[in-house]
Amino acid sequence: MFYRELGTSGIKVSAICAGCMSFGKPSEDFHLWTLDEKNTSDMVGKALDCGINFFDTANVYSHGTSEEYLGKALKNKIPRDQVVIATKVFFNEGHLSKKAIRREIEGSLRRLDTDYVDLYIIHRYDHQTPPLETMQTLHELIKEGKVRALGASAMYGYEFMNLQNLAKSHELTPFVSMQNHYNLIYREDERELIPVCKQFKVTLTPYSPLAGGHLSRPQWNSDSMRSRTDKTSRQKYDRAMAQDLPIIERVQEIAHEHALPMATVALAWLLAKPWVSAPIVGATSQSHIEDACKATELNLTDEEKLFLEELYTAHEVVGALPAV
């Protein structure tokens, strides 16, 4: 495992981030394929054994039980200052209003059983709350020591630029990371958002780096619980299946040449991007963690990267919320 700085924060994170959307109590109105408390603890232990120090969750994952399970697992295994915990705010009452952020950070700290969060991420851009109200409230959390650094997620380039410029003009804390939708079969952010991030020296922690599992197997669907029940993933990817399958075939070909899992190749492609700090890998088995960590040892050639990239065609935007 190797470690990279999270933007300009000074925080060093493992090149693979353990995504915690797969942790928590299963439910019909969130996900049915999540891990219970015991399996979450085992998965966290495996991640730590592999050198992963970066864990990403959210206030709404499994209705808060993801944070609860993660907090308990980490408490029993490692000193707090040796791990980096990220959580999020937005998909809650009040979105990014001052009242909502204040309420939600306290709830997250309580569920995680910690005094501070290393990275606090706005889960989406809030079109209802005045952005200055949001940025001032986040800045207050930094000053109070409840949050060490700020991140953003899934928005349009102009929205992110406006927030960064607002922080600068009002001497508020800017964002150091962007958690965006980015993988070999979804690269729309290369048009505007990623160049904006590079301009502000903001690094990426891409979510869905394996496209909901599509980049980890040659066939589009599988018989896993997630593949059968994850409606969100189907909405994100099924309509582009025809244009994406040829890219998936190329991932399989490179994986075969290296005698490595497809997931390892797809993640190695992301890690080759200098603006990526750590892809967020959601795992439901310990082998998923092992396959992800192998990507830190695979250096793709320029020819292999071009081979993986050249068939990509434009997709509909998935992730950023439309302005209202």
C-alpha positions as CSV (number, residue, x, y, z in Angstrom):
1,M,0.0,0.0,0.0
2,F,1.2,3.5,-0.7
3,Y,-0.3,6.8,0.6
4,R,-1.1,10.1,-1.0
5,E,-2.0,13.6,0.4
6,L,-5.6,14.5,0.4
7,G,-5.4,17.7,-1.7
8,T,-3.5,20.3,0.3
9,S,-4.8,19.1,3.6
10,G,-1.7,17.4,4.9
11,I,-3.8,14.3,5.6
12,K,-2.2,11.2,4.2
13,V,-4.6,8.5,2.9
14,S,-4.1,5.0,1.6
15,A,-4.4,4.7,-2.2
16,I,-7.5,2.6,-1.7
17,C,-10.4,3.9,0.4
18,A,-12.8,1.4,2.0
19,G,-16.3,2.5,1.0
20,C,-18.8,1.9,3.8
21,M,-22.1,2.0,1.9
22,S,-21.9,-1.8,2.0
23,F,-22.0,-1.7,5.9
24,G,-25.1,-1.4,8.0
25,K,-28.6,-2.9,8.6
26,P,-30.2,-4.1,5.3
27,S,-33.5,-2.5,4.4
28,E,-36.0,-2.4,1.5
29,D,-35.7,1.4,1.2
30,F,-31.9,1.6,1.1
31,H,-30.0,-1.6,0.2
32,L,-30.6,-5.3,0.9
33,W,-27.0,-6.4,0.3
34,T,-25.2,-4.6,3.2
35,L,-23.1,-6.4,5.8
36,D,-24.2,-6.9,9.4
37,E,-22.2,-5.7,12.4
38,K,-20.0,-8.8,12.7
39,N,-19.2,-9.0,9.0
40,T,-18.5,-5.2,9.0
41,S,-16.0,-5.6,11.8
42,D,-14.3,-8.4,9.9
43,M,-14.2,-6.3,6.7
44,V,-12.7,-3.4,8.5
45,G,-10.1,-5.6,10.1
46,K,-9.1,-7.0,6.7
47,A,-8.8,-3.5,5.3
48,L,-6.6,-2.4,8.1
49,D,-4.4,-5.5,7.7
50,C,-4.0,-4.5,4.0
51,G,-2.7,-1.1,5.0
52,I,-6.0,0.8,4.3
53,N,-6.4,3.8,6.7
54,F,-9.2,5.6,4.8
55,F,-12.9,4.9,5.4
56,D,-15.7,6.6,3.7
57,T,-19.3,6.6,5.0
58,A,-22.3,8.9,5.1
59,N,-25.1,10.0,7.5
60,V,-27.7,8.3,5.4
61,Y,-26.0,5.0,4.6
62,S,-28.3,2.3,6.0
63,H,-30.1,5.0,7.9
64,G,-27.1,5.7,10.1
65,T,-26.1,2.2,10.9
66,S,-23.1,2.3,8.5
67,E,-21.6,5.0,10.7
68,E,-22.5,3.0,13.9
69,Y,-21.0,-0.2,12.6
70,L,-17.8,1.5,11.4
71,G,-17.3,3.4,14.6
72,K,-17.6,0.2,16.7
73,A,-15.3,-1.7,14.4
74,L,-12.5,0.9,14.4
75,K,-12.8,1.6,18.1
76,N,-11.9,-2.1,18.8
77,K,-9.0,-2.3,16.4
78,I,-6.9,0.9,16.0
79,P,-6.1,4.2,17.7
80,R,-8.3,7.0,16.4
81,D,-5.4,9.1,15.1
82,Q,-4.2,6.3,12.8
83,V,-7.3,6.3,10.6
84,V,-9.0,8.8,8.3
85,I,-12.8,8.9,8.6
86,A,-14.9,10.6,6.0
87,T,-18.7,11.1,6.3
88,K,-21.2,13.2,4.4
89,V,-24.2,15.6,4.7
90,F,-27.0,16.6,2.3
91,F,-29.6,13.8,1.8
92,N,-31.3,14.9,5.0
93,E,-33.9,17.4,6.1
94,G,-32.7,20.9,5.4
95,H,-29.9,19.7,3.1
96,L,-26.9,22.1,3.6
97,S,-28.6,24.8,5.7
98,K,-26.8,25.8,8.9
99,K,-29.4,24.1,11.0
100,A,-29.1,20.9,9.1
101,I,-25.3,20.8,9.0
102,R,-25.2,21.5,12.8
103,R,-27.7,18.7,13.5
104,E,-26.2,16.2,11.2
105,I,-22.5,16.6,12.2
106,E,-23.6,15.9,15.8
107,G,-25.5,12.8,14.8
108,S,-22.5,11.5,12.8
109,L,-20.1,12.1,15.6
110,R,-22.4,10.3,18.0
111,R,-22.9,7.3,15.7
112,L,-19.2,7.1,14.9
113,D,-18.3,7.5,18.6
114,T,-15.6,10.1,17.8
115,D,-14.9,13.7,18.7
116,Y,-14.0,14.7,15.1
117,V,-14.3,13.7,11.5
118,D,-11.2,13.9,9.3
119,L,-13.1,14.7,6.1
120,Y,-16.6,16.2,6.0
121,I,-18.2,16.0,2.5
122,I,-21.2,17.8,1.1
123,H,-22.9,14.9,-0.7
124,R,-24.4,17.1,-3.4
125,Y,-24.7,20.8,-4.4
126,D,-27.6,22.4,-2.6
127,H,-29.8,24.6,-4.9
128,Q,-32.0,25.8,-2.1
129,T,-29.6,27.0,0.6
130,P,-27.5,30.2,0.0
131,P,-24.0,28.8,-0.6
132,L,-22.4,31.4,1.7
133,E,-24.5,30.0,4.6
134,T,-23.2,26.5,3.8
135,M,-19.6,27.6,3.5
136,Q,-19.6,29.6,6.7
137,T,-21.1,26.8,8.7
138,L,-18.6,24.3,7.4
139,H,-15.8,26.8,8.2
140,E,-17.1,27.0,11.8
141,L,-16.9,23.2,12.1
142,I,-13.2,23.4,11.1
143,K,-12.5,26.2,13.6
144,E,-14.2,24.2,16.4
145,G,-12.1,21.1,15.7
146,K,-15.1,18.9,14.8
147,V,-13.8,18.5,11.2
148,R,-10.3,18.5,9.9
149,A,-10.9,19.1,6.2
150,L,-13.7,19.6,3.7
151,G,-14.7,17.6,0.7
152,A,-17.4,17.9,-2.0
153,S,-19.2,15.3,-4.2
154,A,-20.9,14.9,-7.5
155,M,-21.7,18.4,-8.9
156,Y,-21.1,20.4,-12.1
157,G,-17.8,22.1,-12.6
158,Y,-19.2,25.6,-12.5
159,E,-20.9,24.9,-9.2
160,F,-17.7,23.7,-7.6
161,M,-15.8,26.6,-8.9
162,N,-18.4,29.0,-7.5
163,L,-18.0,27.4,-4.0
164,Q,-14.2,27.5,-4.1
165,N,-14.2,31.1,-5.2
166,L,-16.7,32.0,-2.5
167,A,-14.5,30.4,0.1
168,K,-11.5,32.3,-1.1
169,S,-13.3,35.7,-1.3
170,H,-14.7,35.4,2.2
171,E,-11.6,33.8,3.8
172,L,-13.4,30.5,4.5
173,T,-12.1,27.0,4.4
174,P,-12.0,25.6,0.8
175,F,-12.6,22.0,-0.3
176,V,-9.5,19.7,-0.6
177,S,-11.2,16.7,-2.2
178,M,-13.9,15.8,-4.7
179,Q,-15.8,12.5,-4.5
180,N,-17.1,12.2,-8.0
181,H,-18.6,9.5,-10.3
182,Y,-15.6,8.4,-12.3
183,N,-14.5,5.1,-13.8
184,L,-13.7,3.5,-17.2
185,I,-17.3,3.5,-18.4
186,Y,-18.3,6.9,-16.9
187,R,-15.8,9.7,-17.7
188,E,-18.0,12.8,-18.2
189,D,-16.3,14.8,-15.5
190,E,-13.1,14.9,-17.6
191,R,-14.9,17.7,-19.5
192,E,-15.2,20.3,-16.8
193,L,-15.2,19.2,-13.2
194,I,-11.8,17.5,-13.2
195,P,-10.1,20.4,-14.8
196,V,-11.6,22.7,-12.2
197,C,-10.4,20.4,-9.4
198,K,-6.9,20.4,-10.9
199,Q,-6.9,24.2,-11.0
200,F,-7.7,24.4,-7.3
201,K,-5.3,21.5,-6.4
202,V,-8.2,19.4,-5.3
203,T,-7.7,15.6,-5.6
204,L,-10.3,13.0,-6.4
205,T,-11.7,10.2,-4.4
206,P,-13.9,8.6,-7.1
207,Y,-17.0,6.7,-6.1
208,S,-18.2,3.7,-8.2
209,P,-14.7,3.1,-9.5
210,L,-15.9,-0.4,-10.6
211,A,-19.2,0.9,-11.9
212,G,-21.3,-1.2,-9.5
213,G,-19.3,-4.3,-10.3
214,H,-19.6,-4.1,-14.1
215,L,-15.8,-3.5,-14.4
216,S,-15.1,-6.6,-12.3
217,R,-16.7,-9.3,-14.4
218,P,-17.1,-10.0,-18.2
219,Q,-20.9,-10.4,-18.1
220,W,-23.1,-7.4,-17.4
221,N,-25.1,-9.0,-14.6
222,S,-24.3,-11.6,-11.9
223,D,-26.3,-13.6,-9.4
224,S,-25.1,-11.6,-6.4
225,M,-27.6,-10.0,-4.1
226,R,-26.4,-6.6,-5.1
227,S,-26.7,-7.3,-8.8
228,R,-30.2,-8.6,-8.3
229,T,-31.5,-5.9,-6.0
230,D,-29.5,-2.7,-6.5
231,K,-32.0,-0.5,-8.4
232,T,-29.6,2.6,-8.1
233,S,-26.9,0.8,-10.0
234,R,-29.3,-0.2,-12.7
235,Q,-30.5,3.4,-13.1
236,K,-26.9,4.5,-13.4
237,Y,-25.6,2.0,-15.9
238,D,-28.1,-0.2,-17.7
239,R,-29.1,2.4,-20.4
240,A,-25.5,2.5,-21.6
241,M,-24.8,-1.2,-21.6
242,A,-24.3,-1.5,-25.3
243,Q,-21.7,1.2,-25.5
244,D,-19.9,0.0,-22.3
245,L,-19.6,-3.7,-22.9
246,P,-16.7,-3.3,-25.5
247,I,-14.7,-1.4,-22.8
248,I,-15.4,-4.1,-20.3
249,E,-14.1,-6.7,-22.8
250,R,-10.9,-4.7,-23.0
251,V,-10.5,-4.7,-19.2
252,Q,-10.9,-8.5,-19.3
253,E,-8.3,-8.7,-22.0
254,I,-5.7,-6.7,-20.0
255,A,-6.6,-8.6,-16.8
256,H,-6.0,-11.9,-18.6
257,E,-2.6,-10.7,-19.8
258,H,-1.5,-9.8,-16.3
259,A,-3.2,-12.8,-14.7
260,L,-5.1,-10.4,-12.4
261,P,-8.7,-9.8,-11.6
262,M,-10.6,-7.3,-13.8
263,A,-11.2,-5.1,-10.7
264,T,-7.5,-4.7,-10.2
265,V,-7.0,-3.4,-13.7
266,A,-9.9,-1.0,-13.5
267,L,-8.6,0.5,-10.3
268,A,-5.0,0.6,-11.6
269,W,-6.3,2.8,-14.4
270,L,-7.7,5.3,-11.9
271,L,-4.5,5.2,-9.7
272,A,-2.5,6.1,-12.8
273,K,-4.2,9.5,-12.8
274,P,-2.1,11.9,-10.8
275,W,-5.2,13.8,-9.7
276,V,-6.7,10.8,-8.0
277,S,-5.9,10.3,-4.3
278,A,-7.9,7.1,-3.6
279,P,-10.8,5.3,-5.3
280,I,-13.6,4.4,-2.9
281,V,-14.1,0.6,-3.1
282,G,-17.2,-0.8,-1.6
283,A,-16.6,-4.5,-0.6
284,T,-18.9,-7.2,0.5
285,S,-16.2,-9.9,0.7
286,Q,-12.6,-9.9,1.8
287,S,-11.4,-11.0,-1.6
288,H,-12.8,-7.6,-3.0
289,I,-10.3,-5.8,-0.6
290,E,-7.5,-8.0,-1.7
291,D,-8.2,-7.5,-5.4
292,A,-8.4,-3.7,-4.9
293,C,-5.1,-3.6,-3.1
294,K,-3.3,-5.4,-5.9
295,A,-4.0,-2.3,-8.0
296,T,-1.4,-0.4,-6.1
297,E,1.2,-2.7,-7.5
298,L,0.1,-2.7,-11.1
299,N,1.7,-0.1,-13.4
300,L,-0.2,0.0,-16.7
301,T,1.8,1.0,-19.8
302,D,0.8,4.0,-21.8
303,E,-0.4,1.6,-24.6
304,E,-2.6,-0.3,-22.1
305,K,-4.2,2.8,-20.8
306,L,-4.9,4.0,-24.3
307,F,-6.4,0.6,-25.2
308,L,-8.7,0.9,-22.2
309,E,-9.7,4.5,-22.9
310,E,-10.1,4.8,-26.7
311,L,-13.6,3.3,-27.1
312,Y,-15.3,5.6,-24.6
313,T,-18.2,7.7,-26.0
314,A,-20.3,10.4,-24.3
315,H,-22.8,9.4,-21.6
316,E,-25.7,11.1,-20.0
317,V,-24.7,12.9,-16.8
318,V,-25.2,10.7,-13.8
319,G,-24.5,12.0,-10.3
320,A,-24.8,15.8,-10.3
321,L,-28.3,17.1,-9.5
322,P,-30.0,19.4,-12.0
323,A,-30.5,23.0,-11.0
324,V,-34.2,23.8,-10.1
